Amino acid sequence: MQAALQLGAMHADSWKRDPKHLGFVLARYTFVAKMFKGFRNVLEVGCGDCTGAGIVSEAVENWHGFDNDPHLLKVGPRTHLYDALSGPFPGEWDGVYALDFLEHIYPEQEDWVLVNIKQNLVDYGVVIIGMPSKESQPYASRLSKQHHVNCKTEDELRSTLRRHFHNVFLFGMNDSTLHTGFGPLCHYRLAICTGAI
């Protein structure tokens, strides 16, 4: 008999309070897994308790993740305690993704973090950034509002990412539905970035 799967503390709490929210979060990881299918080396920035890592790691050859929160991080052979502000994470990556990460970085630090994220990207590498929209914040929980210091509109996110990548392709996500609809009605944004500058 197999041992029961245990969610990390953050997502176990989400399951107790609002199970459908966990479904929405996992849909974001499914998107990343589909985009990175067959990639050799993939890095997750801000992997937290690694609840979504299993979805992505099944689709790629080598998955690694890091987070700077020792209380949240599920430590393992492929997870590392590291701060994205301290410099680029070692290795060569053909895919890097950061879901629910950039909104926690102060605007004055975001360019430095994005430089660190793209620094060890191979020439053909792809970066995926996912974050809640600025327009969604009136509906966010009190706890989310405390920690979301840098949510963006569609144009703001595109402008920020184009300082670092030649190509930025933006998608919206409402619940688990991915679309290219009207930006101000998106609850969540996913950007695929190529051609690091």
N, C-alpha and C positions, 0 to 999 in steps of 0.2 A: 504494500500500500504506500502510495506516495504521500509525502508530507504536504500539508495544506500550504498554499501560496500565501505569503504575508505581504500586504501592501506596506509601503513606507509610512511613517507617522503622518505626514502631511496629507497623503492621498487616502489613507485609512479614515482620517477625520472627514475628508470630503465625502467619502462613501457613506459615512454615518449621517452627515448633515444634509447632503444633497446628491444622491447617487447619480442622477443624470449629468451633473457637472463633471464627474469623473469620465463619463462617456464622451463628453465634448473634448476634454483634455486628451484622451487617448486617440480621438480622431485626428488631432494635430500631429501626433507621432506617426499615425498611419500615413498621413500625407508625406512626411519626411521619409519614411521607409519606402514608399512608392517612388519618390524622386531620386533616392540614393540607391536603389536596387542594384546590386552587383558592384558597388563601389568598394575599393580595397580598404582604405583607412579613413574612418569617420570619427570626428570628435564632437561631443556634446558639451557646450559651454553652459554652466549652471545646471548640472544634471540632477541636483537635489537628491531625493530619495530613490531615484532611478526607476520609478514606476513605469515610465514609458520606454525605458531603454531596451527592454526585451523585444518590443515591436520592431525597433530599428535594428538591433543587433542581429536579428534573424535574417535581415535583408542584405547585410553588408558582411565583408570578410572579417574586418577588425574594428571593433567599437571601443572607444575610450571616452570617459567623461570626467569632468572636474567641477567642483563647487567650492566656495569659500566658507560654507557654513558647516562646522564640524558636528553640530547637533542634528543637522538634516541629512548630511551625506551618508549614504550606505557604503561603507568602505569595503573595497574588494580589490582583486588584482588589476582590474581595468578602470577603477575609479580613484580619483586623486584629490587631495585637499590642495586647492590652488586658487589664487585670486587673479582674475582677468586684468586687473589694474596693475599687476606687478610685472607684466611682460608677456610675450607670446609663450604659449604652452609648447614644450618641446615635441618634435616629431614633424613628419611631413603628411599633410592631410589633403585628400582629394574631395572631402566633404566635411563641412563644419556647420553645425546648427545650434541655435540658441532660441529656445521657446520660453516665453514668459521670463525673460531675462533683462532685455534692454530697458524696460519700463522701470526697473529698479536702479538704473544707473543715472546719476545726475547729468543734465545736459552738458555741463562744462567738462564732463569726463567721457562722454560717449565717443568722441573721435579717437581718443587714446585707446579705448577698449576695442573699437573697430579696427584700428591699426594692429593691435595685438592679435585679434581674431584672424585677420587675413595674412599675417606675417609669414606663417609656415604653410600656407596654402600652395599646392602645386600649381603650375601655370594654367592648367585646365580646370582648376578647382571650383567648387560651387559652395556658396554660403546660403543658408536659409535662416531668416530671422522671423520670429513670430511674437506678436505682442497684442494686448488689448488695445482697442481704438480709444482715442481721446473722447469720442462721442459716447462711448459706453460707460464712462466713469460716473455719471449721475446714478447709474443703476448698480454700481459695484458695492460690495460689502464695505462696512466701516474699516475692517482690517486691511482689505485690498487698497482702499484709498490712502491709508497711512503709508503704505510701502510703494505705491505707484507714483513715482516722482517724475516720470518722463513719458507718459503716453502721448501718442501723436495722431494727427489726422493723416489721411492718405498722402496728401501733398507733402506734409512735413517728413513723413517716413521716407518717401521717395527722394526728397531733397537731401536728407541726411545720408542715405545709402549711396546716392550718386556721387558724393564726395569721395567714395572709396571704391566704387565698382562702375565699370562702363555700362553694364546692363542690369537693370532692376525690374523684375516682373512681379507685380503686386496682385494678390488675390484677397478676397474677403472671406470670412467664415462666420456664419451665424449658426450657433449650436454646432452640429456636425456637418453642416452643408457648406461646401466650398463653392465660391462663385466669383464672378467678375462684375458684380452689380454696383449700384450707386454707393460710392465711398462713405458718405456720412451715415448710411444705415448699417454699416458693418460693425459687428460687435468685436471681431478679432481680425487681425491682419497677418498675412503670411507673405514674405518677400523672398523670391529666388534671385540671388545675385551672382553674376559671373564677370570675369574680366577685371580682376583686382587692379586698382590704380596704384 
